[in-house]
């Protein structure tokens, strides 16, 4: 992985983790908000339920004291005040109690228990036999049921001769909800912090894993490079040794003939053979340097038909002299792609050159080589077909350096062609089936 790719990966990783963190935080707070609304409703519902139960308990106590006449409560006002005050102090939600007769006239009212200290005072006074200050009788008698505004509507009958209404302290309910809100927000904040720390820990772990993977990958690439270098060096030494031995032998024979004064014809033949071996050695070194030190591609928008057509036109005279039919079928309408035309031409020269040699080998069924540009979906297909003897199961090693099916081959043509095709973002494959042409297919991404 290059430095540019590493920086790009770190930026992408940071962006992804930031997005995940924001989504996690948003999800936590949204969940907390929805949960708070649900729990708040539960708190209010529970308070109303208990308030209704308290109202029923107070109504039963008042019914026992009234003995069928609600106005009896006025006579027993002190006892009723202590009873009601004690009942209100047991539950911190009820704030007011009012009793009405069957006609809706206010008979009794008990208010002022809006705070916990006051509730404690009421309980203490009840224990000491004291009476809290109720409403004045004049004010109690002048009020009706229409004057009581209770949003929760807690109303309980007192036997069949009166009605009890209790008021619910909204301040107390709001205080309970606020306490719940504070606890819930603290827990949500703690969950968000834990989630954020988890994301940071995961990010750090991913970065460590990426660094370790890069080191392992670099070590693997280096090991493969060393192994390939050793294999290439061994093959190169073998390939160089053969022509050097031939050249040395020819020079010895040439020296012997010159010393004996033999004819110049034999000397010329030996010199020509030496020149052939020298040319083969030079070609081998050129191919090796091309494979070992490939120059970067310079791609421009091009038509794949053009470099393929030029390469076929260059080889057509040679094919004609060897009595081989070489045909080219371009793709009608053009085959636009980003190409390094010179490198693509080199690929075609290597593939067609191999095909020309194949149709002259033993086992060939026809001296024909076809080159075509075809549409392969997302790729253009450059196909070279021949009627040679095929690969005979050697396709697994055919792309290794110095592996060649030809006696005079260097074994560098296909590895170089494959590297060029891969550099363009495509693949080079060979397919050979009995009774069918051998096909070399190079793919190039469409522009």
N, C-alpha and C positions, 0 to 999 in steps of 0.2 A: 504494500500500500504506500503510495507516494505521500509526500508532505501535504500536497494540495488535497488529495483524497482524504487524508487524515483530518485536516482542518474542516473540510466539508462534512465529514462524518461527525465530528464533534459538534459542529453547528446544528446539524440535523438532530443529533441526539439531545442536545440542549433544548431545541425547540419542541421536540416530542415530549420530553420529560416536563417542560414548563406547561405545555398544554395538558398533560395528564395531571399535573399538580393543580392547575386551575379547575379542571373538571372535577377532581376529587374534592377540592375545597368547596366548590359550588354545590356539589352533591351533598356534602356533609351539612352545609348550612341550610340548603333547601329541605333536606330531611329533618333537620332540627326545627325549622320553621313550621313545617307541617305537623311534626310531632308535638310542638308547643301548642298549636291550635287545638289539636285533639285532646291533649292533656288538660288544657285550660277549660275546655268544655266539660271534660270529665270532673274536674274540680268543682265547677259551678253546679253541675247536675248532682254530684254527691252532696254538696252543701244544701241544695234545695230539698233533696230527699230527706236528709236528717232534720232539716227545719220543719218539714211537714210532719215527721214523726214527733218532734218536740211539740208542735202545735196541737197534735192529737192528744198528747199526754197532758198538756196544759188544759185543753178543753175538758178532758175527763175529770181533772182535779177541780176545775171551776164548776162543772156540773154537779159534783158531789157537794160542794160548798153552797151552791145556789138552791139545791133541793127543789127544783122545778120553777123557781122564780128568779130571773136574772137580776132583778133589782135587790135581791138579798145580798149581792156582792157589795153594794154600797155600805150596808150595815157592817159587813165583815171586811171592810176595806183594808184594815191593818194586816189581818191574816192573809188576805188575798195578795196584798203588795209583797209581803215576805215570800209567799209561795211563788208568785210570778218572778220576782227578782232572783230567787234561787234558781228557778228553771232557766232564766235567761243567762245566768252566770255559768251554768253547766255547758252551754253551747255558745261559742263566741261569734255566731253569725246573726242570731236574732237581735234586733235592736228596739223592737216596739211591740206591744200587745194591746189590742183594742177589742172590746166586747160590745156588741150591738144587740138590741132586742129584736123581736120578730118583725117590728115595723121599720127597722133600719136606724133607729135612734141610738146614738152613742151612750152607753151606760158606764163604761169603765175604760180607762186608758192608762198605760204605763209606758213611759218613754225615758230617754236620757241615758240608756246603757250602750253608748256608742264606743266606749273605750274599755280596755282591760282593767285599768285602775278603778273605774267606776263599778265594773262588774265585781271586782274584789270587795269594794266597799259595800255593795248590796249584799253579798254573801255574809260579810262580817256583821252588818246590821241585822240581817235575818237571824244570825246565830245569837245576837244580843237582845233580840225581841224588839228591835227598832223598826220603824217604817220609813222607807224612802219617800221623797216628795212626789206624789202623783200629780196629775193635772187637777186643776180646780174643778169642782163639780159643775160650775157654770159653763166652763169651756168644754167639759166632757159632754154635757147634755145638749149643747148646741150643735155638735158635729154629727153628720150622717155618714152612711157608707159611701156616698158619692165623693166624699172629700178625701178618701184614702187612696193614694196613688202608689200601688205596689206592682212593679213590672212582672213579678213572678206569681202573683195571684194566689198566695197561700191563704186559704179560707176554710175553716173547719166548723161544722155545726156543734152547738152546745145543747145536747139533747134535741128537743123540738121547740125550744123557747128562746134561743139566742144563737148568735154567730160570733165566732172568734176569728179575728184577722191578726196575723203577725207580719211585721215588717222585717225584711232581710237587709242587713247592712251591706250596701254596695262597697263601701270603703274596705270592709273586712274581706269581702270577696276579691277586690282588686289587690289588697295586700297579699292574700294567699297566692293569687296568680303571679304577682311580682316576685314573690319568693321562689315560686316554681320556675319563673322565667330566669331568674339569676342562677339557680342550680343547673338548669338545662343549658344555658349559654356557657357556663363554665365547663360543663362536660363536653359540649360541642367544640369549644375552643381546645380542650385537651385532646379530643379525637382528631381535630384538624392538625394540631401540632404533631401528634403521633404519626398521622398520615404523611405529613410533610417530611418528618424525619425519616420515615420509611422510604419515601421517594428519594430523598438524598442518599440514603444508604444503598438503595437499589441502583441509583445513578453511579455511585462510587464503585459498586460491585461490577456494573456493566463496563465502566471505564477500565477497571483492572483486568476484567476478562478480555476486553478488546486488546489491551496492551500485551497481555500474555499470548493471545491468539496471534497478534502481529509478530511477536518474537518467535513463536513456534512456526508460523508460516515463513518468516524470513530464514529460519534455520532449515526448514524443509526445502525451500527454493535453493538455498546455498548448497545443501547436500545434493540435490538433483543437478545443480549446475556443475558441481565437482565431478559427479558421476558421469554426466554427459561429456564434460571436458576430458575425463580420462578415456571414455569410450571413443570420442572423436580423435584424441591424440593417438590412441592405439590404431584406429582405422587409418588415420592419415599417415602414420609411420609405415603401415603395411602397404598402403597405396603408393607412397613415394618410393619405397624400397624396390618394388617391382620394376618401374621404369629406370631407376638408377642402375639396377643390376643389368638390365637389357642394354642400357647405354654403355656401361663399363665393358660388357662382353663385346659389343660391336666395335668399340674403340680398340680393344685388344686384337680382334680379328683384323681390323683395318691396319693396325701397326704391323702385324705379321705379313699381310699381303703387300704392304708398301715395302717392307724389308726384303721380300722375295721378288719384288718387281712384277707382281701379277698385274693383270689388266685393270684399267681404270673403271671398267664396268662394275666389277665386284666392289670396288671402293665406293663408287657412287651409290650402289644399293645399300651398303652399310651406312653411309652418310645419311641417306634418305630415311632409313629405319631409325637412326639416331634422332633425326629431326622430328619424326612422328612421335617418338617417345617423349622428346622435349616438349612438343606441343601438348601432348596428353598431360604431362606434369604441370605445365603452365595453366591448362584449363582446370585441372584439379585444384591448384592453389587459388585460382580466381574464384571458383565455386566455394571453396572453403572460406575464403575471406568474406564472400557475399553472405554466407550463412552465419559466420561467427560475428561479423560486425555489420549488421543490417542498418542502413541509413533510414531515418524516419520518413514516413509517407508524406507526400505533398498532394492531398486530394483536392480536386476541383469538380464542379458539376460537369459530367461528361456523359457520352453515349457509349455504353458497353460494346455496341456493334463496331465502333471505330478501332480500338486497339486490337480486338479480335480479328477484324478484317485485315488490318495491316500485318499482323503476325502470320495469318494464313497466306497472304499475298507474298510475304517474304519467303515462306517455305515451299510455295507452289512450284517454282522451278526445280528445286531439289527433288520434290515428290515426282515431278514429271520425268526427271532423269532416271529415277529409280522405278519408273513405271507403276506408280501408285496413284490412285484416284483420290484427290484431296478436295472435298467439297465444304462450302461454308453457307450456312443458312442464317442470315441475320433476323432479328425480330422486327417485324414491320411496324413502323410508327416510332421506332427508337426505343432504347432501353436506358432511361436516365438514371444515373447513380453518381455518388461521390467517389471518384476513382483517382488513383495515381496511374495515369495511362501507361507510362513506361514500365511500371511494375506489373500491371495486368498483361501487357504485351509479353513480358518475360514468362509469366505463368503459362500463357497460350503456347509460346515457343517450346517450353519444357514438356507440356502435355502432348502437343502435336508431335514433337520430336520423338517422344517415347512411343507414340502410336505408330509412327512411320517405321521405327525399328521393330515393333511388335508384329506388323503384317508381313515382315520379311523373315520372321523366325519360323522354325519348324512347327507345324501344327496350325498355321494360319489357314483360314478358309477362304479369304478373299483379300486382295490388295486394295482395300478401301478404308479411308479415314474420313469421318464426317464431324464437322464442327457446327454447333448450333447454339443460338441464344434463345432461351425459352422463358416464359412467365411462370414463376413458382410461387405466386401469392405475394408474400412480403419480400421475396427475394427474386433476383434474376438468376437463372441457371445457365452457366456456361458449360456445355456438354461436349466432350470429345469421345467419339465412339470409334472402335476399330474391330477388325475381324481376326485379331491375332489369337495365339493359343490360350490367352487368359492368364490368371494369376496363380492358379493351382494351389490355393490355400496360403499364399504368401502375403496376402493383403494385410495381415496383422503387423508385419515387420517392414512393409514396403516404404513407410514414411520415416524410418530410422536412417540416420546418416550412414553412408558407405554401404547400404544395402541396395543391391542392383540385380536385376534378372538378366542384364546384358553383360557379356564377357568384357567389353571395353567400356562399360559404364562406370561413372565415378560414384554413383549412389548419393549424389547431392541435389539432383534436379527436383525430385518430389519433395524433400524436406524444405527446400527453398520456396517452391511453389506453395506448399501448405502454409508456411509462415507468412507469405505475402497475402494469401487469401484470408487468413485469420486476422491479420492486421487491418483488413478492410471490414471486419465484422462478420465474415462468412465462414464457410467450412469447405474443405476439399475431401471428397470421398471417392473410392474406387469400388466398382461392383462388377463381378465377373461370374456368369452362370454358363453352364455347359449348353452349347447350341445357341447362345445369344451373344451379341457384341459386348466387348468389355467397355464399360462406361466410366469415364472420369468426369465428375460433376463438381464444379466450383460455384458456390453461391455468393452473391453480392447483394447487400441490402439496397432496396430501391430508394431513390432520392425523394 
